[in-house]
Amino acid sequence: LTGFMAIETDVTERRQVMEELRLERERLDLAMTGSGLGLFDWNLETGDIVFRAAGANMLGYGVDELPTKVSQWFEAIHPDDRDAAATAVRESIELGKPYECEHRLLTSDGAWRWILGRGRVAACNERGAAIRFVGTHQAITRRKEAEAELAAAKTIAETALREGEALRHTLDQHAIV
């Protein structure tokens, strides 16, 4: 052996950064799962869309079972809701508006589940064109069902009130009271 050369690299800082990143990802996963939110990340140039597990689970899918192209995702939106969803996305991308849309999505068992989607353009290219769109999905089926029940109860109450007033008027006219 005529010589020896050693290179030493201190990786302490890199390990600390990696641990901080792991903790931040864990916090995000816990917060998203705890608040019932699913995350989507859409590459506007390729049409690729990625979902986190919580978003897939709320629809009864595994994350690997969800569409990987946004065109496939739009097919999973209820036909009555597609135009409104497409308009909300287009306005967000073209006008810089926040994306917010309530629509139904097809679940793994063939049922429709109400979802509140929220998002925004997350990145633009050097020409200012949107290239990335990121947002969340939240299951709101229970709220939509409660709203429908409340509307039905209101209709019944209003009908009963009108019929009661009509009956009172009839009784007053005939001096039965």
Protein Blocks (a to p, Z undefined) as FASTA:
>chain_A
ZZdcdddddfklmmmmmmmmmmmmmmmmmmmmmnopacddddfknopacddfklmmmnop
afklpcfbfklmmmmpcfklmmmmmmmmmmmmmnopacddddddddfkopacdddddddd
fbdcfkopafbdcdddddfklmmmmmmmmmmmmmmmmmmmmmmmmmmmmmmmnomZZ
